[in-house]
Amino acid sequence: MRCRSLMNQSQIDLLLNTEFLSRKSVSIKGIPGLRLVINRTGLGQWVLQYACPDTELRQLIRLGDSGTCDLDRAKLLARNFIAKIYANDRTLNASEEAALTFEAFALGTYLPSVKVRKKSWATDESLLNNHLLPAFAQRELADIRPLDIQDFVNSCAGKGLAPASTNRILMLLKFMFNRAILWEVPRLVSNPCKGISELSENNKMERFLSSDEAQRLRLAISESANQMLGPIVKLMMLSGCRRGEALNAKKADFDLERGSWLIPNPKGGKARHIPMNSNAVKSVKSTLILGATLVYNYKQNPYVFVNPSTGLPYEQIYYSWDTARKKAGLDNLRIHDLRHSFASAMVNSGMTLYDVKEILGHANIKTTQRYAHLSNGRLRIAAESVSRFYGDEVW
């Protein structure tokens, strides 16, 4: 089904967020043959229809998907493709095609593309500057081979880099080569990272609060000069949210009647709802009352946790947290361990790893599997049921 031509990215974004009963095909004004095809799930594919210069038969080529390719990028790819197949007076020779170095691609194409759509682009930039550019800067992108990648991974381990850090760099490298292939970098036909295994990570820190430690922490926090520290920590312990999600929580994102909290812009990029238990609901309601007594014009402020000194949401709470944890005798307790403790409490209460994954908002079940060993008690109970089924007299 076709609809009218579109001219800008905002119109496309609106269309992508609209539900359709059937597939929708939208032409793009200014580029003949360029269309965005949207299926019923809201996913879009950029395609270009053109006439083959040799046979004059109409052909269709896929340029990319709406999640990784915006309107400007799709137009650029379409123009470059059309110019390439219809150019009679200029043909790129092999030396021209080989000119793109890893550095030129990373700094000239990759980073500009992620800065507008990836929250963690600064991390990518840091990994590039500190690890990848020193190793591959002047290498031609299409000439990097799997053996080069494996040697690089080995060198990271030889320098004492942690397996998790090495894997993160490898993940970025894989993603960059996938983007380069999607954007049709000349001569690059396969990802050299394919088949390169990640290193085993045995350094996952797991720290869970016991009931006694939780009481000591609560008492220490109650004596903190930062009166908002207690409500922030309590919400994290009762919801399993991340520190940044708590500090940036907005009043409008809470439905306290239904016990639901919307995280509109989480780490994984996909909005999620956190179901709130009764204590978490009570805590947020108490915070709203406390905020009104501590913060000037609090009712007009969109944020739940507001710094009384600035009238703005907290950027960090480390110093007040550090003072409280040391007073409680919990020097090695990180604030992120409150999230681990929430997951631990869920598993030990009989919830499945899938339940934990959904509430914590993990993109991959592998992340949640670090809590699998906590369910051994329940598994032993399940195994014991077999003994009861057969009865002692059988043996």
C-alpha positions as CSV (number, residue, x, y, z in Angstrom):
1,M,0.0,0.0,0.0
2,R,1.4,3.4,-0.9
3,C,0.9,6.8,0.6
4,R,2.1,10.4,-0.2
5,S,5.7,11.4,-0.6
6,L,7.6,12.4,2.5
7,M,10.2,15.3,2.8
8,N,11.8,15.2,6.3
9,Q,12.9,13.0,9.1
10,S,10.1,14.1,11.5
11,Q,7.4,12.9,9.1
12,I,9.2,9.6,8.9
13,D,9.5,9.2,12.6
14,L,5.8,9.9,13.0
15,L,5.1,7.2,10.4
16,L,7.3,4.7,12.1
17,N,5.4,5.1,15.3
18,T,2.0,4.6,13.6
19,E,0.3,1.2,13.6
20,F,-0.7,-0.2,10.2
21,L,-2.8,-3.2,9.3
22,S,-0.7,-3.9,6.3
23,R,2.7,-3.0,4.8
24,K,3.2,0.6,3.9
25,S,5.4,1.9,1.1
26,V,6.4,5.6,1.1
27,S,8.2,7.4,-1.7
28,I,10.8,10.0,-0.8
29,K,10.5,13.4,-2.5
30,G,13.6,14.5,-4.5
31,I,15.1,11.0,-5.1
32,P,13.2,9.0,-7.8
33,G,12.9,5.4,-6.9
34,L,13.8,5.8,-3.2
35,R,11.2,4.4,-0.8
36,L,10.8,3.5,2.8
37,V,8.9,0.2,3.2
38,I,7.3,-0.2,6.7
39,N,5.9,-3.6,7.9
40,R,3.1,-4.0,10.5
41,T,5.6,-4.2,13.4
42,G,6.8,-0.7,12.7
43,L,10.2,-1.7,11.2
44,G,11.3,0.2,8.0
45,Q,13.6,-0.8,5.2
46,W,15.1,1.8,2.7
47,V,15.0,0.5,-0.9
48,L,15.9,2.0,-4.2
49,Q,14.3,1.0,-7.5
50,Y,16.3,1.8,-10.6
51,A,16.6,0.8,-14.2
52,C,19.7,-1.3,-15.0
53,P,21.8,0.6,-17.6
54,D,22.7,-2.5,-19.6
55,T,19.3,-4.3,-19.8
56,E,16.9,-1.4,-18.8
57,L,15.1,-3.8,-16.5
58,R,13.9,-2.4,-13.2
59,Q,15.9,-3.6,-10.2
60,L,15.5,-3.2,-6.5
61,I,18.3,-2.7,-4.0
62,R,18.1,-2.6,-0.2
63,L,20.0,0.4,1.3
64,G,19.5,-0.2,5.1
65,D,16.9,-0.3,7.9
66,S,15.2,2.7,9.6
67,G,16.9,1.8,12.9
68,T,20.4,2.4,11.7
69,C,19.9,4.6,8.6
70,D,18.1,8.0,8.8
71,L,16.7,10.0,5.8
72,D,19.8,11.9,5.1
73,R,21.9,8.7,5.1
74,A,19.4,6.9,2.8
75,K,19.5,9.8,0.4
76,L,23.3,9.8,0.3
77,L,23.5,6.1,-0.3
78,A,20.9,6.4,-3.1
79,R,22.7,9.2,-4.8
80,N,26.1,7.5,-4.5
81,F,24.6,4.3,-6.0
82,I,22.9,6.0,-8.8
83,A,26.0,8.0,-9.6
84,K,28.1,4.9,-9.6
85,I,26.0,2.8,-12.0
86,Y,25.2,5.7,-14.4
87,A,28.6,7.3,-14.5
88,N,30.1,7.0,-18.0
89,D,33.0,9.4,-17.6
90,R,34.4,8.3,-14.3
91,T,35.1,4.8,-12.9
92,L,36.9,4.3,-9.6
93,N,40.0,2.3,-10.1
94,A,41.4,-0.2,-7.6
95,S,43.8,2.2,-6.0
96,E,41.1,4.8,-5.4
97,E,38.8,2.2,-3.9
98,A,41.6,1.0,-1.5
99,A,42.2,4.5,-0.1
100,L,39.9,4.3,2.9
101,T,41.9,3.7,6.0
102,F,40.5,2.5,9.3
103,E,41.2,5.9,10.8
104,A,39.4,7.8,8.0
105,F,36.4,5.5,8.4
106,A,36.3,5.7,12.2
107,L,36.7,9.5,12.5
108,G,35.1,10.6,9.3
109,T,32.1,8.2,9.0
110,Y,31.5,6.0,12.0
111,L,31.8,8.5,14.9
112,P,29.7,11.2,13.2
113,S,26.9,8.7,12.6
114,V,26.7,7.4,16.2
115,K,27.0,10.8,17.9
116,V,23.5,11.6,16.8
117,R,21.8,8.4,17.9
118,K,24.0,6.6,20.5
119,K,24.1,7.7,24.1
120,S,27.4,5.9,24.7
121,W,29.2,7.4,21.7
122,A,31.8,9.0,24.1
123,T,32.8,5.4,25.2
124,D,33.2,4.4,21.5
125,E,35.4,7.4,21.0
126,S,37.6,6.5,24.0
127,L,38.0,2.9,22.9
128,L,39.0,4.1,19.5
129,N,41.6,6.6,20.7
130,N,43.1,4.3,23.3
131,H,43.0,0.9,21.6
132,L,41.8,0.6,18.1
133,L,43.4,3.6,16.3
134,P,46.9,2.8,17.7
135,A,46.5,-0.7,16.3
136,F,44.7,-0.1,12.9
137,A,44.8,3.6,12.1
138,Q,46.7,3.5,8.8
139,R,45.5,0.0,7.8
140,E,43.2,0.0,4.7
141,L,39.8,-1.0,6.0
142,A,39.2,-3.7,3.4
143,D,42.6,-5.3,4.0
144,I,42.2,-6.1,7.7
145,R,41.9,-9.9,8.0
146,P,40.6,-12.2,10.8
147,L,44.2,-13.1,11.8
148,D,44.9,-9.3,12.4
149,I,41.9,-9.2,14.7
150,Q,43.0,-12.3,16.6
151,D,46.5,-10.9,17.0
152,F,45.0,-7.7,18.3
153,V,42.8,-9.6,20.9
154,N,45.9,-11.6,21.9
155,S,47.9,-8.4,22.4
156,C,45.2,-6.9,24.6
157,A,45.4,-9.9,26.9
158,G,49.2,-9.7,26.8
159,K,49.0,-6.1,28.0
160,G,47.0,-7.2,31.0
161,L,43.7,-5.8,29.8
162,A,40.7,-7.4,31.6
163,P,38.7,-9.9,29.5
164,A,35.6,-7.8,29.9
165,S,37.4,-4.8,28.5
166,T,38.9,-6.7,25.6
167,N,35.5,-8.1,24.8
168,R,33.9,-4.7,24.8
169,I,36.6,-3.5,22.3
170,L,36.0,-6.5,20.1
171,M,32.2,-5.9,20.2
172,L,32.8,-2.3,19.0
173,L,35.1,-3.5,16.2
174,K,32.5,-6.0,15.0
175,F,29.8,-3.4,15.0
176,M,32.0,-0.9,13.0
177,F,32.7,-3.5,10.3
178,N,29.1,-4.4,10.1
179,R,28.3,-0.7,9.6
180,A,31.0,-0.5,6.9
181,I,29.5,-3.4,5.0
182,L,26.0,-2.0,5.3
183,W,27.4,1.3,3.9
184,E,29.1,-0.5,1.1
185,V,32.7,0.5,1.7
186,P,34.6,-0.5,-1.5
187,R,36.1,-4.0,-1.5
188,L,34.9,-4.9,2.0
189,V,32.8,-8.0,1.6
190,S,33.0,-9.7,5.0
191,N,33.5,-8.9,8.6
192,P,37.0,-9.9,9.7
193,C,35.8,-10.2,13.3
194,K,33.5,-13.1,12.4
195,G,34.6,-16.2,14.1
196,I,36.8,-14.4,16.6
197,S,35.7,-15.7,20.0
198,E,35.2,-13.5,23.1
199,L,37.4,-14.1,26.1
200,S,36.0,-15.9,29.1
201,E,34.9,-13.5,31.8
202,N,35.4,-14.7,35.3
203,N,35.6,-11.4,37.0
204,K,31.9,-10.6,37.5
205,M,31.6,-8.9,40.8
206,E,28.6,-10.2,42.7
207,R,27.8,-8.5,46.0
208,F,24.5,-8.9,47.7
209,L,23.2,-7.2,50.8
210,S,22.2,-9.4,53.7
211,S,19.2,-8.4,55.8
212,D,21.5,-7.3,58.6
213,E,23.7,-5.3,56.2
214,A,20.6,-3.6,54.8
215,Q,19.5,-2.5,58.3
216,R,23.0,-1.1,59.1
217,L,22.9,0.8,55.8
218,R,19.5,2.1,56.4
219,L,20.5,3.4,59.8
220,A,23.7,5.1,58.5
221,I,21.7,6.7,55.6
222,S,19.1,8.1,58.0
223,E,22.0,10.1,59.6
224,S,23.2,11.6,56.3
225,A,23.1,15.3,55.7
226,N,21.6,14.6,52.3
227,Q,18.0,14.0,53.1
228,M,17.3,12.7,49.5
229,L,19.9,10.0,49.8
230,G,17.6,7.7,51.7
231,P,14.7,7.9,49.2
232,I,17.0,7.4,46.3
233,V,18.7,4.3,47.8
234,K,15.3,2.9,48.9
235,L,13.9,3.2,45.4
236,M,16.9,1.4,43.9
237,M,16.7,-1.4,46.5
238,L,12.9,-1.8,45.9
239,S,12.9,-1.5,42.1
240,G,16.3,-2.7,40.9
241,C,16.7,0.4,38.8
242,R,20.1,1.8,37.8
243,R,21.5,4.9,39.6
244,G,21.0,7.1,36.5
245,E,17.4,6.0,36.2
246,A,16.7,6.9,39.8
247,L,18.5,10.3,39.6
248,N,16.6,11.3,36.4
249,A,13.2,9.9,37.4
250,K,10.4,12.3,36.6
251,K,7.1,12.6,38.4
252,A,5.1,12.2,35.1
253,D,6.7,8.7,34.6
254,F,5.1,7.2,37.7
255,D,1.6,5.8,37.8
256,L,1.3,5.3,41.6
257,E,-2.3,4.1,41.4
258,R,-1.3,1.2,39.2
259,G,2.2,0.8,40.7
260,S,4.1,1.3,37.4
261,W,7.2,3.3,36.6
262,L,8.1,4.2,33.0
263,I,11.8,4.4,32.1
264,P,11.6,6.3,28.8
265,N,15.3,6.4,27.9
266,P,17.2,3.5,29.6
267,K,20.7,2.2,29.0
268,G,19.4,-0.4,26.4
269,G,17.6,2.3,24.4
270,K,14.2,0.6,24.6
271,A,11.6,2.1,27.0
272,R,10.4,-0.2,29.7
273,H,7.9,-0.3,32.6
274,I,9.0,-1.3,36.1
275,P,6.3,-2.9,38.2
276,M,6.5,-1.3,41.7
277,N,5.8,-3.1,44.9
278,S,3.7,-1.4,47.6
279,N,6.8,-0.2,49.6
280,A,8.3,1.4,46.4
281,V,5.0,3.2,45.8
282,K,4.9,4.4,49.5
283,S,8.5,5.6,49.2
284,V,7.9,7.7,46.1
285,K,4.8,9.2,47.7
286,S,6.8,10.1,50.8
287,T,9.5,11.6,48.6
288,L,7.0,13.9,46.9
289,I,6.0,15.2,50.3
290,L,9.6,15.6,51.5
291,G,10.6,17.4,48.3
292,A,7.8,19.9,48.8
293,T,9.3,20.8,52.2
294,L,13.0,20.9,51.0
295,V,12.9,22.4,47.5
296,Y,11.6,25.8,46.5
297,N,8.9,25.5,43.8
298,Y,9.1,21.7,43.9
299,K,5.6,21.2,42.5
300,Q,6.6,22.8,39.3
301,N,9.8,20.8,39.1
302,P,9.4,17.7,36.8
303,Y,12.0,15.6,38.7
304,V,11.3,13.5,41.8
305,F,14.8,13.7,43.4
306,V,15.8,17.4,43.4
307,N,18.9,18.9,45.0
308,P,17.6,21.6,47.4
309,S,20.8,23.6,46.8
310,T,20.5,23.8,43.0
311,G,16.8,23.1,42.2
312,L,18.1,20.6,39.7
313,P,18.2,16.7,39.7
314,Y,21.3,15.2,41.3
315,E,24.2,14.6,38.9
316,Q,25.9,12.3,41.5
317,I,25.4,11.2,45.1
318,Y,28.8,9.5,45.6
319,Y,30.1,11.5,48.5
320,S,27.0,11.2,50.7
321,W,26.8,7.5,49.7
322,D,30.4,6.9,50.4
323,T,30.1,8.4,53.9
324,A,27.0,6.3,54.7
325,R,28.4,3.0,53.5
326,K,31.6,3.5,55.5
327,K,29.7,4.4,58.6
328,A,27.7,1.1,58.1
329,G,31.0,-0.8,57.8
330,L,30.3,-1.6,54.1
331,D,33.3,-0.1,52.5
332,N,33.2,-2.6,49.6
333,L,29.5,-2.0,48.7
334,R,29.0,-0.3,45.4
335,I,25.8,1.6,44.7
336,H,25.3,-0.8,41.7
337,D,25.2,-3.7,44.2
338,L,21.8,-2.5,45.2
339,R,20.6,-3.6,41.8
340,H,22.3,-7.0,42.3
341,S,20.7,-7.3,45.7
342,F,17.2,-6.7,44.2
343,A,17.9,-9.5,41.6
344,S,19.1,-11.8,44.4
345,A,16.0,-11.2,46.4
346,M,13.8,-11.9,43.4
347,V,15.5,-15.2,42.6
348,N,15.6,-16.4,46.2
349,S,11.9,-15.6,46.4
350,G,11.1,-18.1,43.6
351,M,11.1,-15.8,40.6
352,T,12.5,-17.0,37.3
353,L,15.5,-15.6,35.5
354,Y,13.1,-14.4,32.8
355,D,11.2,-12.4,35.5
356,V,14.5,-10.8,36.6
357,K,15.5,-10.1,32.9
358,E,12.3,-8.3,32.2
359,I,12.2,-6.1,35.3
360,L,15.9,-5.2,35.2
361,G,15.7,-4.5,31.5
362,H,18.5,-6.7,30.4
363,A,18.8,-6.8,26.6
364,N,20.4,-10.3,26.7
365,I,19.6,-13.2,28.9
366,K,23.3,-13.9,29.3
367,T,23.5,-10.8,31.5
368,T,20.8,-12.3,33.8
369,Q,22.4,-15.7,34.0
370,R,24.9,-14.4,36.5
371,Y,22.1,-14.9,39.0
372,A,21.4,-18.5,38.0
373,H,23.4,-20.1,40.8
374,L,21.1,-18.3,43.3
375,S,18.2,-20.5,42.3
376,N,20.0,-23.8,43.4
377,G,17.9,-23.9,46.6
378,R,14.7,-24.0,44.6
379,L,16.2,-26.6,42.2
380,R,17.1,-28.9,45.2
381,I,13.5,-28.6,46.4
382,A,12.3,-29.6,42.9
383,A,14.7,-32.6,42.9
384,E,13.5,-33.6,46.3
385,S,10.0,-34.0,45.0
386,V,11.2,-37.0,42.9
387,S,12.2,-38.7,46.1
388,R,8.8,-38.1,47.7
389,F,7.1,-39.4,44.5
390,Y,8.8,-42.8,44.6
391,G,8.8,-43.0,48.4
392,D,11.5,-44.5,50.7
393,E,10.1,-48.1,50.4
394,V,11.0,-48.3,46.7
395,W,14.7,-48.6,47.5
